Amino acid sequence: MTVLGIESVVFGVADLAEHTRFWTDFGLPLDHADAGESVFRLASGSRVILLPHGDPRLPTPDPFAGDGIKETVWGVDSPASLERIAASLAREVAVTREADGTLRCTCPDGQPIAVRVWAKQAVASETSPVNTPSSWPRFNQHRIWRQRAIPKTINHVVFFSTDYVSSFEFYERHFGFRYVDHSKGVGIFARADGTFEHHSIFWVNCDLPIAPDHFGFMHIAFGCDDIDEVMLGANLMEQKGWKNTTMNTSGGISRHRISSAIYYYCEIPGHAGEAEYHADTDYLDDNWVPRAWDFRFGSLLWSANAPPIFRGDNIPWDMTFDADRRSFEPYRKQGPGQCAVEGQLAAITAEDEHAL
């Protein structure tokens, strides 16, 4: 089976016009909009679909209160892959099938998902060579000068899970997702087998002080060509009056150590999570060896107002290779609402959210 990535995300929103304005300002190409929905289509073919609360196309029951991604649709390469996934899922959860062949189910953690065959589009990217004091690949050339950010792909989604180890293993078992990295006690990064971005999904531990006690949406990341596009998007969103982050902690543009990615977060209207501009991430294949690390390993560059725990001289290089997944065991649930390592997580406070 080959999962090519995120075909669509479906938002349930209270104010359709406001959310449409947000994503238009963010740079997503608008496919169409009317009184009942707005649909944005990226160069890869991925879609962001906005539906008002109560629309019958939204999952029932609603997986969480308020605005946010209510369903993630994963795209696969062929009908054969779809049938293999359908058979696998049916051994564990109830599966329905739409007239167009789309599969739907609810994961054990409460996440509604769909799966369908997807003709993913190749993306044409353009970026300027980078000059250094000793190397000038951009010789007698001016750098590309961008007019606005236009994200081309959906790189990943992030959700809260009450049992993040089991959430990953469900995706691995039925969709063939690859284990990439484990921020111990915080969450697991996983990559769809038909993609090369560092991760397609990240589950955040609901036992953290920053997290709700139930499944929920955290953020969605969109792929841009380079840091210039991220900076331009950030500046234009600020000019339009959109907030940088929900908690205003690791605000501004920075770079994650865990995936090397340059990022900038914008608060989605209605406290619906965050939209992330994302560039220069690590790209991986099955030769990658998974790693496990202390959450402080996810330190930041450039972000002067990041929580002190994520910057400074004492940031640990506490990283070990974890192909045997020994790091999972302390964080497996012992029972409903229990964690084997309660107390180890208290050091991660609300101010650290965006550096995870």
C-alpha positions as CSV (number, residue, x, y, z in Angstrom):
1,M,0.0,0.0,0.0
2,T,1.2,3.5,-0.7
3,V,-0.2,6.6,1.0
4,L,0.8,9.6,-1.0
5,G,0.0,12.2,1.7
6,I,-2.9,14.4,2.6
7,E,-5.5,14.7,-0.1
8,S,-7.8,17.0,1.8
9,V,-8.6,18.4,5.2
10,V,-12.1,19.3,6.1
11,F,-12.7,22.1,8.6
12,G,-15.9,22.7,10.5
13,V,-16.2,26.5,11.2
14,A,-18.6,28.9,12.7
15,D,-17.8,31.9,10.4
16,L,-17.4,30.7,6.9
17,A,-16.6,34.2,5.5
18,E,-13.9,34.9,8.1
19,H,-12.2,31.6,7.5
20,T,-12.3,32.1,3.8
21,R,-10.7,35.5,4.2
22,F,-8.0,33.9,6.4
23,W,-7.0,31.2,3.9
24,T,-7.1,33.6,1.0
25,D,-4.8,36.0,2.8
26,F,-2.6,33.0,3.8
27,G,-2.0,32.4,0.1
28,L,-4.0,29.3,-0.7
29,P,-5.5,29.4,-4.2
30,L,-9.3,29.6,-4.0
31,D,-11.0,27.0,-6.1
32,H,-14.6,28.1,-5.4
33,A,-16.7,29.6,-2.6
34,D,-20.4,30.0,-2.0
35,A,-22.8,30.2,0.9
36,G,-22.3,26.6,1.8
37,E,-18.6,25.9,1.4
38,S,-15.2,27.2,0.4
39,V,-12.6,25.0,-1.3
40,F,-8.9,25.9,-1.8
41,R,-6.8,23.7,-4.1
42,L,-3.0,23.7,-3.8
43,A,-0.5,22.9,-6.7
44,S,-0.1,19.3,-5.4
45,G,-3.9,18.8,-5.7
46,S,-4.4,18.9,-2.0
47,R,-7.5,20.7,-0.8
48,V,-8.6,22.7,2.2
49,I,-12.4,22.4,2.5
50,L,-14.4,24.8,4.8
51,L,-17.9,23.7,5.9
52,P,-20.2,25.5,8.4
53,H,-21.0,23.6,11.6
54,G,-24.0,21.4,11.1
55,D,-23.2,20.6,7.5
56,P,-24.2,16.9,6.9
57,R,-20.9,16.3,5.2
58,L,-19.0,16.8,8.5
59,P,-18.4,13.7,10.7
60,T,-21.1,12.8,13.2
61,P,-20.6,12.9,16.1
62,D,-18.3,16.0,16.1
63,P,-14.9,14.8,17.3
64,F,-14.3,17.9,19.4
65,A,-16.0,21.2,20.2
66,G,-15.4,24.4,18.2
67,D,-13.6,25.1,14.9
68,G,-10.9,23.0,13.5
69,I,-10.0,20.1,11.2
70,K,-12.8,17.6,11.6
71,E,-11.6,15.1,9.0
72,T,-8.3,14.3,7.4
73,V,-8.5,12.6,4.0
74,W,-5.4,10.5,3.0
75,G,-4.7,9.8,-0.7
76,V,-3.5,6.5,-2.0
77,D,-1.9,5.6,-5.3
78,S,-4.2,2.9,-6.6
79,P,-7.5,1.0,-6.1
80,A,-5.5,-2.0,-5.0
81,S,-3.9,0.0,-2.2
82,L,-7.4,1.3,-1.2
83,E,-8.7,-2.3,-1.0
84,R,-5.8,-3.5,1.1
85,I,-6.4,-0.6,3.5
86,A,-10.1,-1.3,3.6
87,A,-9.6,-4.9,4.5
88,S,-7.0,-4.0,7.2
89,L,-9.1,-1.4,8.8
90,A,-12.2,-3.6,8.8
91,R,-10.4,-6.0,11.1
92,E,-10.3,-3.3,13.8
93,V,-12.8,-0.5,13.3
94,A,-16.1,0.1,11.5
95,V,-15.6,1.2,7.9
96,T,-18.0,2.8,5.5
97,R,-17.6,3.3,1.8
98,E,-19.0,6.2,-0.3
99,A,-20.3,5.9,-3.8
100,D,-17.1,7.4,-5.2
101,G,-15.1,4.7,-3.3
102,T,-13.9,6.9,-0.4
103,L,-13.4,4.9,2.8
104,R,-14.4,6.5,6.1
105,C,-13.7,5.4,9.7
106,T,-12.9,6.8,13.2
107,C,-9.6,5.9,14.7
108,P,-9.5,4.5,18.2
109,D,-8.3,7.9,19.5
110,G,-11.4,9.6,18.1
111,Q,-10.0,11.0,14.9
112,P,-12.3,10.8,11.9
113,I,-10.4,10.0,8.7
114,A,-11.1,9.1,5.1
115,V,-9.0,7.4,2.4
116,R,-9.4,7.6,-1.4
117,V,-7.5,7.1,-4.6
118,W,-5.6,10.4,-5.4
119,A,-4.0,11.6,-8.6
120,K,-1.4,13.7,-6.7
121,Q,0.1,16.4,-8.9
122,A,3.8,17.0,-9.3
123,V,4.9,20.4,-7.9
124,A,7.2,22.8,-9.7
125,S,9.3,24.7,-7.2
126,E,11.7,27.5,-7.9
127,T,14.4,28.8,-5.5
128,S,17.6,30.8,-5.9
129,P,21.0,29.3,-5.3
130,V,22.5,30.6,-2.0
131,N,25.8,32.5,-2.2
132,T,28.4,32.3,0.6
133,P,31.7,34.1,1.0
134,S,33.5,31.2,-0.7
135,S,30.9,29.9,-3.1
136,W,28.8,32.0,-5.5
137,P,26.5,29.7,-7.5
138,R,24.2,32.7,-8.1
139,F,26.9,34.7,-10.0
140,N,25.8,37.6,-12.2
141,Q,22.2,36.8,-11.2
142,H,19.7,38.6,-9.1
143,R,17.8,36.6,-6.5
144,I,14.1,35.6,-7.2
145,W,11.9,38.4,-5.8
146,R,8.6,37.1,-4.6
147,Q,5.3,39.0,-4.4
148,R,3.5,36.8,-1.9
149,A,3.6,33.3,-0.3
150,I,1.7,30.6,-2.3
151,P,2.0,27.3,-0.4
152,K,2.2,24.3,-2.8
153,T,1.7,21.3,-0.5
154,I,0.2,20.2,2.7
155,N,3.2,18.8,4.6
156,H,1.7,17.6,7.8
157,V,-1.1,17.7,10.4
158,V,-0.8,17.6,14.2
159,F,-3.4,16.3,16.6
160,F,-3.6,15.7,20.3
161,S,-4.0,12.1,21.4
162,T,-4.8,10.5,24.7
163,D,-2.6,7.5,23.8
164,Y,-0.1,8.8,21.2
165,V,1.9,5.6,21.0
166,S,-1.2,3.6,20.0
167,S,-2.3,6.4,17.6
168,F,1.0,6.0,15.7
169,E,0.8,2.2,15.8
170,F,-2.7,2.3,14.3
171,Y,-1.4,4.3,11.3
172,E,1.6,2.0,11.0
173,R,-0.6,-1.1,11.1
174,H,-3.2,-0.1,8.6
175,F,-1.5,2.5,6.4
176,G,2.2,1.6,6.5
177,F,3.3,4.8,8.1
178,R,7.0,5.0,9.0
179,Y,8.3,5.8,12.5
180,V,10.6,8.8,12.2
181,D,11.3,10.5,15.6
182,H,10.0,10.3,19.2
183,S,10.0,13.3,21.5
184,K,9.8,11.3,24.6
185,G,6.6,11.9,26.5
186,V,5.6,14.5,24.0
187,G,4.7,12.7,20.8
188,I,5.7,10.7,17.7
189,F,6.5,11.9,14.2
190,A,5.5,9.6,11.4
191,R,5.8,9.7,7.6
192,A,3.4,8.3,5.0
193,D,5.2,5.7,2.9
194,G,4.7,7.5,-0.4
195,T,6.2,10.8,0.8
196,F,9.6,12.0,1.7
197,E,8.9,15.0,4.0
198,H,10.2,14.5,7.6
199,H,6.7,13.8,8.8
200,S,3.1,13.6,7.6
201,I,1.5,13.6,11.0
202,F,2.5,14.2,14.6
203,W,0.5,13.2,17.7
204,V,0.9,15.3,20.8
205,N,0.4,13.7,24.2
206,C,-2.8,14.7,26.0
207,D,-1.0,14.2,29.3
208,L,1.0,17.3,28.8
209,P,0.0,20.4,30.7
210,I,-0.4,22.3,27.4
211,A,-2.9,19.8,26.0
212,P,-6.6,19.1,26.3
213,D,-7.7,15.8,27.9
214,H,-9.2,14.6,24.6
215,F,-8.5,14.3,20.9
216,G,-8.2,17.6,19.1
217,F,-6.6,19.5,16.3
218,M,-3.3,21.4,16.9
219,H,-1.9,22.7,13.5
220,I,-1.5,22.1,9.8
221,A,1.7,22.9,7.9
222,F,2.0,24.0,4.3
223,G,5.1,23.6,2.1
224,C,6.8,26.7,0.7
225,D,9.9,27.0,-1.5
226,D,12.3,28.9,0.7
227,I,12.8,31.2,3.7
228,D,12.0,34.3,1.5
229,E,8.5,32.9,0.9
230,V,8.0,32.2,4.6
231,M,9.1,35.7,5.6
232,L,6.9,37.3,3.0
233,G,3.9,35.3,4.1
234,A,4.6,36.2,7.7
235,N,4.8,39.9,6.9
236,L,1.7,40.0,4.8
237,M,-0.4,38.1,7.4
238,E,0.8,40.5,10.0
239,Q,-0.2,43.4,7.8
240,K,-3.7,41.8,7.4
241,G,-4.1,41.7,11.1
242,W,-3.8,38.0,11.7
243,K,-2.1,36.8,14.9
244,N,1.3,35.2,14.8
245,T,0.6,32.4,17.4
246,T,-2.2,31.4,19.7
247,M,0.1,31.7,22.8
248,N,2.6,34.2,21.5
249,T,5.5,32.3,22.9
250,S,7.9,31.1,20.2
251,G,6.6,33.8,17.9
252,G,8.3,35.0,14.7
253,I,10.2,32.9,12.1
254,S,12.5,30.2,13.4
255,R,13.9,26.8,12.6
256,H,13.1,23.5,14.4
257,R,16.1,21.4,15.2
258,I,14.1,18.2,15.0
259,S,13.3,18.5,11.3
260,S,15.5,21.4,10.2
261,A,12.3,23.2,9.0
262,I,11.9,26.9,8.8
263,Y,8.5,27.8,10.1
264,Y,6.0,30.6,11.0
265,Y,2.6,29.9,12.7
266,C,-0.6,31.9,12.2
267,E,-3.6,31.6,14.5
268,I,-6.6,30.3,12.6
269,P,-9.8,32.2,13.3
270,G,-12.2,30.9,16.0
271,H,-9.3,29.5,18.1
272,A,-9.2,26.7,15.5
273,G,-5.5,25.9,15.9
274,E,-2.7,27.1,13.7
275,A,-1.6,27.3,10.1
276,E,2.2,26.9,9.5
277,Y,4.3,28.2,6.7
278,H,7.0,25.5,6.3
279,A,10.2,25.4,4.2
280,D,13.6,23.6,4.0
281,T,12.5,20.5,6.0
282,D,14.5,17.3,6.1
283,Y,13.5,14.8,3.4
284,L,13.8,11.1,4.3
285,D,13.4,7.6,2.9
286,D,13.4,4.1,4.5
287,N,17.2,4.4,5.2
288,W,16.4,6.9,7.9
289,V,17.0,5.5,11.4
290,P,14.4,6.7,14.0
291,R,15.6,8.8,16.9
292,A,14.3,9.3,20.4
293,W,15.2,12.5,22.4
294,D,14.4,14.7,25.3
295,F,11.8,17.4,24.3
296,R,14.4,20.1,24.7
297,F,16.2,18.7,21.7
298,G,13.5,20.6,19.7
299,S,15.3,23.8,20.3
300,L,14.9,26.9,18.1
301,L,17.1,29.3,16.1
302,W,16.5,33.0,15.7
303,S,13.4,33.1,17.9
304,A,14.5,35.5,20.6
305,N,11.3,35.3,22.5
306,A,11.2,31.5,22.7
307,P,10.9,30.0,26.2
308,P,14.4,29.9,27.7
309,I,14.2,26.1,28.0
310,F,14.5,25.9,24.2
311,R,17.5,28.2,23.8
312,G,20.8,28.9,25.5
313,D,24.0,27.0,26.2
314,N,22.5,24.1,28.1
315,I,20.3,22.6,25.3
316,P,21.1,18.9,25.4
317,W,22.0,16.8,22.5
318,D,20.1,14.0,24.1
319,M,19.4,11.9,21.0
320,T,19.7,8.2,20.6
321,F,18.9,5.9,17.7
322,D,15.7,4.1,18.4
323,A,15.1,1.4,15.7
324,D,14.1,-1.1,18.4
325,R,11.5,1.4,19.8
326,R,12.5,1.0,23.4
327,S,11.6,4.6,24.0
328,F,7.9,3.7,23.5
329,E,7.5,1.5,26.5
330,P,7.5,4.0,29.4
331,Y,4.8,6.0,27.6
332,R,2.4,3.2,26.8
333,K,-0.9,3.6,28.6
334,Q,-1.5,1.3,31.6
335,G,-5.2,2.0,31.6
336,P,-7.7,4.8,30.7
337,G,-6.3,8.2,31.6
338,Q,-3.1,6.7,33.1
339,C,0.5,7.3,32.0
340,A,3.4,5.2,33.2
341,V,5.6,8.3,33.7
342,E,3.3,10.8,35.3
343,G,5.4,13.6,36.8
344,Q,8.1,13.4,34.1
345,L,5.9,15.6,31.9
346,A,5.3,18.4,34.3
347,A,8.4,20.3,33.2
348,I,6.8,21.0,29.9
349,T,4.6,24.1,30.5
350,A,2.1,25.9,28.4
351,E,4.7,28.4,27.2
352,D,6.6,25.7,25.4
353,E,3.8,24.6,23.0
354,H,5.1,25.8,19.7
355,A,8.7,24.5,20.1
356,L,7.6,20.9,20.4
